[in-house]
């Protein structure tokens, strides 16, 4: 029964992801929205039914609180997610909140990093799942050092995720790229970019996102000509590959050598990841 729930949960999750990115976010509407949340509900049922420990059950019920909250606000607003404090034009399913929208307390809020209450429960459930896994492994075969090494791989991967790096001008404004894309799920993506000058009310602590910029105006052709193009590729693929390869080595060796061997394999994963960053460089 448990194995069946895992299969059902996995299939429904993949279909929900496919419908979301291939249909709902490209052609926002109520029908794809309802389908995504229906598949998510099926995944959630199987997810909870296959829980095997108190930690996993707690984390999954926490996620179970967040998903219905996000479903409520998007379905009630015709398949769109209102964003309180958003001043830019609509982007995919995210639109500036107006008086016509309902359940705005459950909507995304710019002042809370663009997250909703439902997002908070979902991320909280994920954090509990990671914490539960770390505690369980620490009690069995993994040492605290190995848990820290594994967490370092995840941290590096997050830090290498895409972000915006604007240029601060002497007048306090910022120049950043403005890009539009035509995306295809299975084909080639096309994009066009220009530079724009923006105001910033408050500088973020860590990463820059589109919501941090206000009153953006495109640079003139003469101003644009003063800039030279540049590009590089992020080291994210190498980091993920290193984590997979190193983790596989650790799992294989642990099967024959115990906790010490697992620590050796995990250390190998970190070393591979570090080598990948040193070779490819940071964007």
Buried (B, 14 or more C-beta within 10 A) or exposed (E): EEEEBBEBBBBBBEBBBEBBBBBBBBEBEBEBBBBBBBBBBBBBBBBBBBBEEEBBBBBBBBBBBBBBBBBBBBBBBEBBBBBBBBEBEEBEBBBBBEEEBEBBEBBBBBEEEBBBBBBBBBBBBBEBBBEBBBEBBBEEBBBEEBBEBBEBBEEBBEEBEEEBEBEEEEEEBBBBEBEEEEEEEEEEEEEEEEBBBBEBEEEEEEBBEBBBBEEBEEBEEEEEEEEEEEEEEBBBEBBBEBBEBBBEBBEEBBEEEEBEBBBBBBBBBBEBBBEBBEEBEEE
